Structure formats: C-alpha cells, structure tokens
C-alpha cells in the first residue's frame, strides 16, 4: 500500500526545514538527486530570496533575504521513491501538506514568488515605521526631530512631520538622512 498520493504529475511543493539550513538543504537535495538518479522525478530545489536595501549606521547595503525562512520549494513528481529521497534529506522536517500527503502550491503562488524573486530593483529595509520619532542627520533640517508620517520603500524616501515656527510641516527626505531616536 502506497503512503503517498501518486498522481504522476509534476508540481511545486514546499518543504519545511530547520531555520538557517535552507541553502544546505537545497544543495544536499541536488546532490542526492544526482547520486540516487532521480533527475526524472525531482527537477529543482529552490530557496525563495529577494534583494533588499538595508540602511544601518548611515550606510546603504544590498542584501539577499529569504522570503520564507525555514522553507524550500521543490519541483517534483511525487512517488514513494521521490518522497523518500526528499523526506530523508538532512535538515528536512517534512512537506507542507495535510498529514503525510504533500500539497502542491498553486500556479498563482508560484508566479507571485518568481516575480518577487526576479525583481531587479531591491526594496529598502529600514529600522523605523510610520509614527516613530526620528532625528534628521543631514540636509537643511539637520538636528531637527520629527515623526515619520509616510514611507516610500520603493524610492527610499520618508516623509517626516517637523515642527517649524510652531506648525507641523511635512519634509520629504532620503532614508539615509534620518535616524530612529
């Protein structure tokens, strides 16, 4: 009696791994596919990542961040053999699905993930949010303090409400120009 739902169809599945081991799971799985001659049933292992711009201590750096820490995507045809190879890869805790039956992700979810991964323009990542108090580090309003009113992560801009002559005035600045208090 087969433990798995064998459909013979190729789909993308989600593997749960120990956090921090996603890249090694993908690498180990690729090695196991070759050594166990499973290229006809397991096609690809993918760790979904996206580029983000982080600003820390006034410096802008581009980093690659995992979209779903603790998860790896696998393109495969589920059979007892392929399930066994994937399930017994080091640091894999199991498939995402109900019980022991892996559930494939939808084409829409896959398209969304691939679009997010393929985005050429990295997003900005900052350590402040709307409503936080910040101090302006640079420009004509240097040393003024204000409250974050709006964030434009796509363009790296922040709107800060600064009190000038007793009135709150919105000032648009680059993320690098402000620091959380």
C-alpha positions in Angstrom: 0.0 0.0 0.0 1.4 3.4 -1.1 1.8 6.0 1.6 1.7 8.9 -0.9 -0.8 10.2 -3.2 0.8 9.3 -6.6 -0.6 11.4 -9.4 2.3 11.2 -11.8 2.0 15.0 -12.3 4.8 17.5 -11.9 4.2 20.2 -9.3 6.0 22.5 -6.9 5.9 21.5 -3.3 7.0 23.2 -0.1 9.5 21.6 2.3 9.8 22.6 5.9 13.4 22.8 7.1 15.3 23.8 10.2 15.7 27.6 10.0 19.1 28.6 8.7 19.6 25.4 6.8 17.6 26.3 3.7 20.6 26.7 1.4 22.3 23.5 2.6 19.0 21.5 2.2 18.7 22.7 -1.4 22.4 21.8 -2.1 22.1 18.4 -0.3 18.9 17.6 -2.2 20.6 18.4 -5.6 23.5 16.1 -4.6 21.0 13.3 -3.6 19.1 13.7 -6.9 22.2 13.0 -8.8 23.6 10.2 -6.6 20.3 8.4 -6.5 19.5 9.0 -10.2 16.2 10.8 -9.5 16.5 13.5 -12.2 13.4 12.1 -13.9 11.3 12.7 -10.8 12.9 15.6 -8.8 13.8 18.6 -11.0 14.7 21.6 -8.9 15.1 22.8 -5.3 14.8 26.5 -4.8 15.2 28.8 -1.8 13.0 31.8 -2.4 15.0 35.0 -1.9 14.7 38.7 -2.7 17.1 41.6 -2.7 16.6 44.4 -0.2 18.4 47.6 0.6 19.3 47.9 4.3 20.3 51.1 5.9 22.3 50.7 9.0 24.6 53.3 10.6 24.1 55.6 7.6 25.3 53.1 5.0 23.3 51.6 2.3 23.9 47.9 1.5 22.1 45.4 -0.7 21.3 42.1 0.9 19.6 38.9 -0.2 16.9 37.9 2.2 14.9 34.7 2.4 11.2 35.3 1.6 10.1 32.4 3.7 12.8 31.4 6.3 12.6 27.7 7.1 11.1 26.7 3.7 12.5 25.3 0.4 10.5 24.8 -2.8 10.9 21.5 -4.7 9.7 20.9 -8.3 9.0 17.1 -8.5 6.7 14.2 -9.3 5.6 12.6 -6.0 6.2 8.9 -5.9 7.2 6.7 -3.0 10.8 6.8 -4.2 11.0 10.6 -4.8 9.1 11.3 -1.5 11.6 9.1 0.4 14.7 10.9 -1.2 13.3 14.4 -0.4 12.0 13.5 3.1 15.2 11.9 4.2 17.5 14.8 3.1 19.4 16.1 6.1 17.6 19.0 8.0 14.3 18.4 6.2 11.5 18.2 8.7 8.7 17.4 6.3 6.5 18.5 3.5 3.9 21.2 3.9 0.5 19.5 3.5 -2.1 17.5 5.4 -0.7 14.5 7.2 1.9 12.7 5.2 0.5 13.8 1.8 2.4 16.8 0.3 0.1 19.6 -1.0 1.4 21.4 -4.2 1.4 25.2 -4.3 -0.8 26.8 -6.9 0.5 28.3 -10.2 -0.6 31.7 -8.9 1.5 31.4 -5.8 4.5 30.2 -7.8 4.1 33.1 -10.3 3.9 35.6 -7.5 7.0 34.1 -5.8 9.0 34.1 -9.0 8.0 37.7 -9.8 9.1 38.7 -6.2 12.4 36.8 -6.6 13.1 38.3 -10.0 12.5 41.9 -9.0 15.6 43.7 -10.2 15.0 46.8 -8.0 15.8 45.9 -4.4 13.5 47.2 -1.8 14.7 49.4 1.0 14.8 48.0 4.5 14.8 50.4 7.4 14.6 50.1 11.2 11.7 52.7 11.6 8.0 52.8 10.9 5.2 55.3 10.5 4.7 57.1 13.8 8.3 56.6 15.1 10.3 59.6 16.2 13.4 60.2 14.1 16.2 62.7 14.1 17.3 64.3 10.8 21.0 63.6 10.2 21.7 65.6 7.1 20.4 68.5 4.9 18.9 71.9 5.8 16.8 70.4 8.7 19.8 68.7 10.3 19.3 68.0 14.1 15.5 68.6 13.8 13.3 65.8 15.3 10.0 64.7 13.9 7.6 61.9 13.5 7.5 59.6 10.5 4.4 60.3 8.5 4.9 58.2 5.4 7.4 55.7 4.0 8.1 55.2 0.3 10.1 52.0 0.3 10.2 51.7 -3.5 12.1 55.0 -3.8 13.8 55.1 -0.4 12.0 58.3 0.7 10.4 59.1 4.1 8.1 62.0 4.9 8.8 63.4 8.4 6.5 65.8 10.2 8.8 68.5 11.6 7.7 71.4 13.8 8.8 74.7 12.1 7.6 78.0 13.6 5.1 76.2 15.8 3.5 74.3 12.9 3.9 70.7 11.7 5.4 70.7 8.3 6.0 67.6 6.1 9.6 67.3 4.9 10.5 64.6 2.3 13.9 63.0 2.9 16.0 60.1 1.8 16.1 57.2 4.2 19.8 57.9 4.8 19.0 61.3 6.1 17.1 60.1 9.2 17.8 58.0 12.3 15.4 56.5 14.7 15.6 58.0 18.2 
